[in-house]
Each structure stands twice: as structure tokens, then as C-alpha cells.
Amino acid sequence: MGLNDEINNVVKWDVPSVSSDDSLRTVIQKMVDNKVTAVLIKSGDDVLGVATDMDILNSIDNAADLDETKSAQMMTACEMITNEEVQSPCVQLDPTISVEMALGVMARAGVHHLMVSGDGKSVGMVSIQDLLSLVVS
């Protein structure tokens, strides 16, 4: 295994999620309960974005109320990446790309988590730790 492996070897397809109306406290509890550093934010079956540990730290640092702040207010929104600068890209990749390419995307986007598109509407996630585990195995 190594940099040329496909990322699908470590994609987590059962990604914890919360509703866009759930509180920041609920997001934190979901992360703690599932021992993860990111959760999907959904409205029904639609993925609106991702909330990461850094989003939580930034929210707390900006004095967000744990019970009044909604997950949709603190998440990294999924935006279409175009030629224009995107303030908060939510990167989504195909599961067949290589570990090396995925790490490059993470570096350029400044993120530690990537959403991975599956068959149909399924969405998975891979973290930098997941990818680095393939590099050293």
C-alpha cells in the first residue's frame, strides 16, 4: 500500500450526520459519541456541508452559544468550486483517486477531511489520518 493506492480503501461510508437545525452542542455530542472529528450536516437526505473539529473551535473562539447556534451557521458549506475564489470549499472526490492526489487536494484546499461521492446519493468521508495510514502501511 502507498501513495498510488485508491482512497476507497479507507473511505468511511457510514458517516455520522446531524440536521442543519441541530445545535452546536448536538454536533459536539455526535462527534464525541462517534469518536470522529467531522460530521455531515444534512437537510433531509441532502448534504449541505460538513462540521469539523476546527469549525467547532472557531465557533467557540467566537463566543458561539452552544445551544442557540445551529449547525448550519457553523459548518463548512458545500459550494461549487469555480474559477472564482471560494471562501469555504467543501471538497468532494471520487473514491478511485490515488492517495497522493487526495493529499494534494487537501493541501491546496487547506482541509483535513474530504467528502467522497459514492454510488447514487451516498456520501463518504476520508480524513488525513486515514490517508496517512495507507502511506505507512
N, C-alpha and C positions, 0 to 999 in steps of 0.2 A: 504494500500500500504506500501511497505517497501523493505528491503534488499532481500527478496525472490521473488519479482516481476520480470517479464521478462523485459529486456531493450526495447523490441519492443513498450512498452507503451510510450516511449519518443523519439524514433528514428525519425530524420528528414530525409525524403526521397527526398525532393526537395532541395538538397544541391547545393549552388552556385558553379560554376566552371569557370575556365579560361583555356586558351590554354597554353601549355608549352612554346610557343613563346611570350606570353604576358609579358609586363614589370612589374617590381616590383610596379611601380605606379598604373598599372591596377589592380594588386592584392589588393593593399590597397584600391583603389576606390571600388572594388567589395565588400570587407568586410564592408566598411563604408555604401555603398548603401543598403546592405542586413542586416546590424546590426548583423554581425556574427564575430567570432574570428578565423574561419578557412574556407578555400575553397579547393575544389578538383582541382588538376592540371591534365589536360587531353591532350591526343594527339588523336584527333578524338573522338571516343567513349571509348577509353582505359584510365583508371585511372592510372597515373604514380606516383602520390603522393598526398600529402596534404601540403598546406601552412598555417601555423598558425600565430597568433599574435607574438609568440616567434620567429618564423623564420624571421619575418619582423624586430623585434627588433634587432636580431643578425645581420641581413644584414645591417641595418642602422648603428649599432655599428661598423661594419667592413668597413664602408665608401662605401657601395654599391651605385652605381649610380641608381637613381630611374627610369630613362628612358632606360638605357643601360642593366641593369641586368634583365635577363629573369627569369620567374617564375621557370623554370626547374633548374636554378642554385641555387635557394634559398629554394626550397621545401624540405620537408622530403620525401625521396623516398620510395616507396613500395618495400621492399626487402623480400625475403623468409627468415623466421626465422628458423634457423637450430641449430645444436649443437654448431656451431662456433659463436663467438661473432659478433653481428650485430651492426654497427655503428649508423644506423638511421632506426630503425624498424618502419614500418607503420602498426599498428595493425588493423586487421580486424576480427570481431567476428560475430557469428550467432545471429540473433535477439531474440532467445529464451533463451539465457543465463540469469542468475539472475543478479540483480543489484550488489549484493555482489561480484560475480565473476568478473564482469566488473570493479568494483572499484579496485579489487585486481590486475587485469591485468594492469590498469592504473598506479597503484603504482609501480609495478615491472618494467614496461616499461618506467616509467618517462614521461608519456604523459598526456595531459588533454582532448584529443579527440580520439575517436575510430571510425574507419570506420566499417560499418555494412553491411554484404552481404545480398542481397535480392534475390528475385526470378530472375533467369536469370542473366542479367548483371547489374541490378540496385544496386547502392551503396548508403547507407545512412550514417549518422554520428550522433554520440551522444557525448555530452560534459560532463565534470564532473558536471557542474551546472545542466544539465538535469537529471543526475542520482541522485544527491543530492536532487533534488525536489521530487523524489519518496520516498527517505528515510524519509523525514519530513512530507509527506502528509498523 
